[in-house]
């Protein structure tokens, strides 16, 4: 009989594309994942991974077996959900994927409270981009994802997925102290910022795409002079007088000296959501975690 944890390891490699990435998602070491797949190869008498350059690729047999593994994992999840629902108490392992600022500012308190109130839940957090997190839930790699989108760039809920709105995360325009815009009494409009030098996240991220779309809507091509992932680095660049940035409040922390937050009208907001598979919708560990997330999201001012 095929070993389920070994099938889970193979499925994770298929989803993430490498042994190291699969290990990170599963909370294992790369050696443990490699050993699990090696045992699965002996168990099935089939070559599943082939080395290519510095990485590995799945053989045709592994691709087919991974698809079967996904079906089995869905069945196992259904059985676990029914048992947990029958007990009526949150329990078992719960894997959560969250975007960086939520992982820093929202999840620590939620997971700590979950551990206090429901010690039989083994919650594990993975930081992941919103574009990827929903897919990871659909593929069975994580149980629950905390993601965000923008009104002009919505993040859909794929078939077989459910989601709950958690709240909104307002954004401010951050400028260096002494910037000419700091003298404006009324809130800024997007058109007021069309000719600024921008500090933003790299292409392919939700925040980058929103900023480019919003500025192009004014008829101007944005001048993106510095593109960095971490908001704290963006704050440092603004403080040095190297540009302006649009930064959400969640996970931002106190503004450094020399940085001023200005309001924008209409206020740009990130919409926060929790995603999970429809088959696990009744699982108490998920419903309880979603409840705690909703309580933890600050009310929009």
C-alpha positions as CSV (number, residue, x, y, z in Angstrom):
1,X,0.0,0.0,0.0
2,X,1.3,3.4,-0.9
3,X,2.4,5.6,2.0
4,X,0.3,8.9,2.2
5,X,3.0,11.1,3.7
6,X,5.3,10.1,0.8
7,X,2.6,10.9,-1.7
8,X,2.1,14.2,0.0
9,X,5.8,15.0,-0.4
10,X,5.7,14.1,-4.2
11,X,2.6,16.3,-4.6
12,X,4.3,19.2,-2.9
13,X,7.3,18.9,-5.2
14,X,4.9,18.8,-8.2
15,X,3.2,22.0,-7.0
16,X,6.3,24.0,-5.9
17,X,8.7,22.8,-8.5
18,X,11.6,21.8,-6.3
19,X,12.5,19.7,-3.3
20,X,13.6,22.7,-1.2
21,X,10.4,24.7,-1.9
22,X,8.3,21.6,-1.1
23,X,10.2,21.1,2.1
24,X,9.6,24.8,3.1
25,X,5.8,24.4,2.4
26,X,5.6,21.2,4.3
27,X,7.7,22.3,7.3
28,X,10.3,19.5,6.6
29,X,13.9,19.5,5.7
30,X,14.9,19.0,2.1
31,X,16.6,15.8,3.1
32,X,13.4,14.5,4.6
33,X,11.5,15.2,1.4
34,X,14.2,13.6,-0.7
35,X,14.2,10.5,1.5
36,X,10.4,10.2,1.3
37,X,10.4,10.3,-2.5
38,X,13.3,7.9,-2.6
39,X,11.3,5.4,-0.5
40,X,8.3,6.0,-2.7
41,X,10.4,5.2,-5.7
42,X,11.4,1.9,-4.1
43,X,7.9,1.3,-3.1
44,X,6.5,1.8,-6.6
45,X,9.7,0.5,-8.4
46,X,9.4,3.6,-10.5
47,X,11.7,6.6,-11.2
48,X,9.8,9.7,-10.0
49,X,12.4,12.4,-10.1
50,X,15.2,13.1,-12.6
51,X,18.0,15.5,-12.0
52,X,18.3,18.4,-14.5
53,X,21.0,20.9,-13.9
54,X,20.9,21.9,-10.2
55,X,17.2,20.9,-9.9
56,X,14.9,18.0,-10.5
57,X,11.9,17.4,-12.8
58,X,9.1,14.9,-12.4
59,X,8.9,12.0,-14.7
60,X,5.7,11.2,-16.6
61,X,4.9,8.5,-14.1
62,X,5.4,11.0,-11.2
63,X,3.1,13.5,-12.8
64,X,0.3,10.9,-13.0
65,X,1.0,9.7,-9.5
66,X,1.0,13.2,-8.2
67,X,-2.5,13.8,-9.7
68,X,-3.7,10.6,-8.0
69,X,-2.1,11.8,-4.7
70,X,-4.0,15.0,-4.9
71,X,-7.3,13.1,-5.2
72,X,-6.3,11.0,-2.2
73,X,-5.4,14.0,-0.2
74,X,-8.8,15.5,-0.9
75,X,-10.5,12.3,0.3
76,X,-8.4,12.3,3.5
77,X,-9.2,16.0,4.1
78,X,-12.9,15.2,3.8
79,X,-12.6,12.4,6.3
80,X,-10.7,14.5,8.7
81,X,-13.2,17.3,8.4
82,X,-16.1,15.0,9.1
83,X,-14.3,13.6,12.2
84,X,-13.4,17.1,13.5
85,X,-16.9,18.4,12.8
86,X,-18.4,15.4,14.8
87,X,-16.1,16.2,17.7
88,X,-17.2,19.8,17.5
89,X,-13.8,21.2,18.5
90,X,-10.9,22.6,16.4
91,X,-8.1,20.1,16.2
92,X,-5.4,18.7,14.0
93,X,-2.8,20.4,11.8
94,X,-3.7,23.6,10.1
95,X,-1.4,25.1,7.5
96,X,-1.9,28.8,6.8
97,X,-0.4,30.9,3.9
98,X,-0.3,34.7,4.3
99,X,1.2,37.7,2.5
100,X,4.2,39.3,4.2
101,X,2.6,42.2,6.1
102,X,-0.3,40.0,7.3
103,X,2.3,37.4,8.4
104,X,4.1,40.1,10.4
105,X,1.3,42.2,11.8
106,X,-1.9,40.0,11.8
107,X,-1.0,36.3,12.1
108,X,1.2,36.3,15.2
109,X,-1.6,37.5,17.5
110,X,-4.2,35.3,15.8
111,X,-2.1,32.1,15.9
112,X,-1.1,32.8,19.5
113,X,-4.7,33.2,20.5
114,X,-5.6,30.0,18.6
115,X,-2.9,28.1,20.5
116,X,-4.2,29.4,23.8
117,X,-7.9,28.7,23.2
118,X,-7.4,25.5,21.2
119,X,-4.2,23.7,22.1
120,X,-5.1,20.7,20.0
121,X,-4.7,22.7,16.8
122,X,-1.2,22.5,15.3
123,X,-1.1,25.7,13.2
124,X,1.8,26.4,10.9
125,X,2.4,29.6,8.9
126,X,4.0,30.0,5.5
127,X,4.7,33.4,4.0
128,X,3.5,33.6,0.3
129,X,2.5,36.2,-2.3
130,X,-1.3,36.6,-2.7
131,X,-1.2,35.6,-6.3
132,X,0.2,32.2,-5.3
133,X,-1.6,31.6,-2.0
134,X,-5.0,31.0,-3.4
135,X,-3.6,28.4,-5.9
136,X,-1.8,26.7,-3.0
137,X,-5.1,26.3,-1.2
138,X,-6.7,24.9,-4.3
139,X,-3.9,22.4,-4.7
140,X,-4.1,21.2,-1.2
141,X,-0.7,22.5,-0.1
142,X,-2.1,24.9,2.5
143,X,-5.5,24.7,4.3
144,X,-6.2,28.5,4.7
145,X,-4.8,31.5,2.9
146,X,-4.9,35.1,4.0
147,X,-4.7,37.2,0.8
148,X,-5.5,40.7,-0.5
149,X,-6.6,42.4,-3.6
150,X,-7.5,45.9,-4.9
151,X,-10.8,47.1,-6.2
152,X,-9.3,47.6,-9.7
153,X,-7.4,44.3,-9.6
154,X,-9.7,41.8,-7.9
155,X,-8.5,38.4,-6.9
156,X,-11.0,35.7,-7.9
157,X,-12.1,32.7,-5.9
158,X,-11.5,29.6,-8.1
159,X,-14.1,26.9,-8.5
160,X,-14.1,24.7,-5.4
161,X,-12.9,27.5,-3.1
162,X,-14.7,29.6,-0.6
163,X,-13.7,32.9,0.9
164,X,-14.7,35.4,3.6
165,X,-14.0,39.1,3.7
166,X,-11.9,40.1,6.7
167,X,-11.8,43.8,6.3
168,X,-9.9,46.6,4.5
169,X,-6.4,47.9,4.8
170,X,-6.2,51.6,3.9
171,X,-3.1,53.0,2.2
172,X,-1.3,56.4,2.5
173,X,1.0,58.3,0.2
174,X,4.4,58.6,2.1
175,X,6.5,61.6,1.1
176,X,9.8,63.1,2.5
177,X,9.3,65.8,5.1
178,X,9.4,69.2,3.3
179,X,7.9,67.8,0.1
180,X,5.8,70.4,-1.7
181,X,2.7,68.2,-1.3
182,X,2.8,68.4,2.5
183,X,1.5,71.9,2.2
184,X,-1.8,70.8,0.6
185,X,-4.8,71.1,2.9
186,X,-7.2,68.9,0.8
187,X,-6.6,65.2,0.2
188,X,-4.5,64.4,-2.8
189,X,-5.9,62.9,-6.0
190,X,-4.1,60.4,-8.1
191,X,-3.5,63.0,-10.8
192,X,-1.6,65.1,-8.2
193,X,1.0,62.3,-8.1
194,X,1.4,61.6,-11.8
195,X,4.8,63.2,-12.1
196,X,6.3,61.9,-8.9
197,X,9.3,59.6,-8.7
198,X,7.9,56.4,-7.2
199,X,9.2,53.8,-4.9
200,X,7.2,50.6,-5.2
201,X,7.2,46.8,-5.2
202,X,8.6,44.8,-8.2
203,X,6.5,43.9,-11.2
204,X,4.2,40.9,-10.7
205,X,3.1,41.9,-7.3
206,X,-0.5,43.0,-6.5
207,X,0.6,46.4,-5.1
208,X,2.9,47.1,-8.2
209,X,0.1,46.3,-10.6
210,X,-2.4,48.5,-8.8
211,X,-0.1,51.5,-8.7
212,X,0.7,51.2,-12.4
213,X,-2.9,50.9,-13.4
214,X,-4.0,53.8,-11.2
215,X,-1.4,56.2,-12.6
216,X,-1.9,55.2,-16.2
217,X,-5.6,55.9,-15.7
218,X,-4.5,59.6,-15.3
219,X,-2.9,59.5,-18.7
220,X,0.6,59.4,-17.4
221,X,3.3,56.6,-17.4
222,X,4.5,56.2,-13.9
223,X,8.2,56.9,-13.1
224,X,9.2,53.8,-11.1
225,X,12.7,54.7,-9.9
226,X,13.1,52.2,-7.1
227,X,11.4,48.8,-6.9
228,X,11.9,46.8,-3.7
229,X,9.8,44.2,-2.0
230,X,10.0,45.2,1.7
231,X,7.9,48.1,2.8
232,X,10.5,48.9,5.5
233,X,13.1,49.5,2.7
234,X,10.6,51.7,0.9
235,X,10.2,53.8,4.0
236,X,14.0,54.1,4.3
237,X,14.2,55.3,0.7
238,X,11.4,57.8,1.2
239,X,13.1,59.1,4.4
240,X,16.3,59.6,2.3
241,X,14.3,61.9,-0.1
242,X,14.5,59.5,-3.0
243,X,10.9,59.4,-4.0
244,X,7.3,58.8,-2.7
245,X,5.5,55.5,-2.0
246,X,2.0,54.2,-1.6
247,X,2.2,52.0,1.5
248,X,-0.6,50.1,3.3
249,X,-1.0,50.6,7.1
250,X,-1.1,46.9,7.9
251,X,2.4,45.9,9.0
252,X,3.9,49.3,8.3
253,X,4.8,50.2,11.8
254,X,5.8,53.7,13.1
255,X,6.9,56.1,10.4
256,X,10.6,57.0,10.6
257,X,11.7,60.5,11.1
258,X,11.6,62.5,7.9
259,X,8.5,60.7,6.5
260,X,5.0,62.2,6.3
261,X,1.8,60.3,5.5
262,X,-0.7,62.1,3.2
263,X,-4.3,61.1,2.5
264,X,-5.5,60.2,-1.0
265,X,-9.0,60.6,-2.3
266,X,-10.6,58.2,-2.9
267,X,-8.6,56.2,-0.3
268,X,-6.8,53.2,-1.8
269,X,-7.6,50.1,0.1
270,X,-6.4,46.5,0.0
271,X,-9.3,44.2,0.6
272,X,-8.4,41.3,2.9
273,X,-9.8,37.8,2.5
274,X,-9.5,34.3,3.9
275,X,-9.6,31.4,1.4
276,X,-10.2,27.7,2.0
277,X,-11.3,24.7,0.0
278,X,-15.1,24.1,-0.1
279,X,-14.6,20.6,1.1
280,X,-13.2,21.9,4.4
281,X,-15.7,24.6,4.9
282,X,-17.3,22.9,8.0
283,X,-13.9,22.1,9.6
284,X,-13.9,23.8,13.1
285,X,-10.2,24.7,12.9
286,X,-10.9,26.8,9.8
287,X,-14.1,28.4,11.0
288,X,-12.5,29.3,14.3
289,X,-9.4,30.7,12.7
290,X,-11.5,32.8,10.3
291,X,-13.4,34.2,13.2
292,X,-10.2,35.2,15.0
293,X,-8.9,36.8,11.8
294,X,-12.0,38.9,11.5
295,X,-11.7,40.1,15.0
296,X,-8.0,40.9,14.6
297,X,-8.3,43.1,11.5
298,X,-8.5,46.8,12.6
299,X,-11.6,48.7,11.7
300,X,-11.0,51.0,8.7
301,X,-10.8,54.6,9.9
